[in-house]
Amino acid sequence: MNSKLNFFSEVEILPTAPQKQFVKKKGVIIGISEEDGVLYGYGVLIHGREELDFFEAQDIKPTGKQFKREDFY
């Protein structure tokens, strides 16, 4: 994945993710880990969970659905 995803974008977890229990599940980007122009990954709130899980960019793909901040806060 080359381009940075936006906050509140829905993503699907890919089979490359180390957290195999989340593969093919969907969630929403709530956090972005980036420093000095280097993207480290995303904090994703998997639908149905209350905790964020961290995924590297290559382990998620966008679904095309965009939520609003108000949906979560």
DRENDO-1510 file (C-alpha; in Angstrom, 1 decimal, always signed):
<recs>
REC; n; res; u; v; w
REC; 1; MET; +0.0; +0.0; +0.0 .
REC; 2; ASN; +1.6; +3.2; -1.1 .
REC; 3; SER; -0.8; +6.0; -0.1 .
REC; 4; LYS; -1.7; +6.9; +3.4 .
REC; 5; LEU; -5.2; +6.1; +4.5 .
REC; 6; ASN; -7.5; +8.6; +6.2 .
REC; 7; PHE; -8.8; +8.5; +9.7 .
REC; 8; PHE; -12.1; +6.8; +10.0 .
REC; 9; SER; -11.6; +4.8; +6.8 .
REC; 10; GLU; -12.9; +1.2; +7.0 .
REC; 11; VAL; -10.3; -1.4; +6.3 .
REC; 12; GLU; -10.1; -5.2; +6.0 .
REC; 13; ILE; -7.4; -7.2; +7.6 .
REC; 14; LEU; -5.3; -9.2; +5.1 .
REC; 15; PRO; -3.8; -12.7; +5.6 .
REC; 16; THR; -0.3; -11.1; +5.9 .
REC; 17; ALA; -1.2; -9.7; +9.3 .
REC; 18; PRO; +0.5; -11.4; +12.3 .
REC; 19; GLN; -2.8; -11.3; +14.3 .
REC; 20; LYS; -4.4; -14.2; +12.4 .
REC; 21; GLN; -7.6; -14.0; +14.5 .
REC; 22; PHE; -8.5; -10.8; +12.7 .
REC; 23; VAL; -7.9; -11.9; +9.1 .
REC; 24; LYS; -10.8; -10.9; +6.9 .
REC; 25; LYS; -12.4; -8.9; +9.7 .
REC; 26; LYS; -13.2; -5.2; +9.1 .
REC; 27; GLY; -12.4; -2.2; +11.3 .
REC; 28; VAL; -11.9; +1.5; +11.2 .
REC; 29; ILE; -8.7; +3.5; +11.4 .
REC; 30; ILE; -8.7; +5.5; +14.7 .
REC; 31; GLY; -5.0; +6.1; +14.9 .
REC; 32; ILE; -2.1; +6.7; +12.5 .
REC; 33; SER; +1.5; +6.1; +13.6 .
REC; 34; GLU; +3.7; +8.4; +11.7 .
REC; 35; GLU; +6.9; +10.3; +12.5 .
REC; 36; ASP; +9.2; +12.5; +10.3 .
REC; 37; GLY; +7.3; +11.4; +7.2 .
REC; 38; VAL; +7.6; +7.7; +7.9 .
REC; 39; LEU; +4.3; +5.8; +8.2 .
REC; 40; TYR; +4.6; +2.9; +10.7 .
REC; 41; GLY; +1.1; +1.7; +10.7 .
REC; 42; TYR; -2.5; +2.2; +11.9 .
REC; 43; GLY; -4.5; +1.8; +15.0 .
REC; 44; VAL; -7.6; -0.1; +13.9 .
REC; 45; LEU; -10.8; -0.6; +15.9 .
REC; 46; ILE; -12.1; -4.0; +14.7 .
REC; 47; HIS; -15.9; -4.0; +14.6 .
REC; 48; GLY; -17.2; -5.4; +17.8 .
REC; 49; ARG; -14.1; -4.8; +19.8 .
REC; 50; GLU; -13.4; -2.1; +22.4 .
REC; 51; GLU; -9.6; -2.0; +22.0 .
REC; 52; LEU; -7.4; -0.7; +19.2 .
REC; 53; ASP; -5.1; -3.1; +17.4 .
REC; 54; PHE; -2.0; -2.1; +15.5 .
REC; 55; PHE; -1.5; -3.1; +11.9 .
REC; 56; GLU; +1.2; -2.2; +9.4 .
REC; 57; ALA; +0.1; -0.7; +6.2 .
REC; 58; GLN; +0.7; -3.8; +4.1 .
REC; 59; ASP; -1.6; -5.8; +6.4 .
REC; 60; ILE; -4.8; -3.9; +5.7 .
REC; 61; LYS; -6.7; -2.8; +2.6 .
REC; 62; PRO; -9.4; -0.1; +2.4 .
REC; 63; THR; -13.0; -1.2; +1.8 .
REC; 64; GLY; -14.0; +2.2; +0.4 .
REC; 65; LYS; -16.3; +3.0; +3.2 .
REC; 66; GLN; -15.7; +6.2; +5.2 .
REC; 67; PHE; -17.1; +6.9; +8.7 .
REC; 68; LYS; -17.3; +10.2; +10.4 .
REC; 69; ARG; -15.6; +11.3; +13.6 .
REC; 70; GLU; -19.0; +11.6; +15.3 .
REC; 71; ASP; -19.6; +7.9; +14.8 .
REC; 72; PHE; -16.9; +7.2; +17.4 .
REC; 73; TYR; -16.7; +10.3; +19.7 .
</recs>
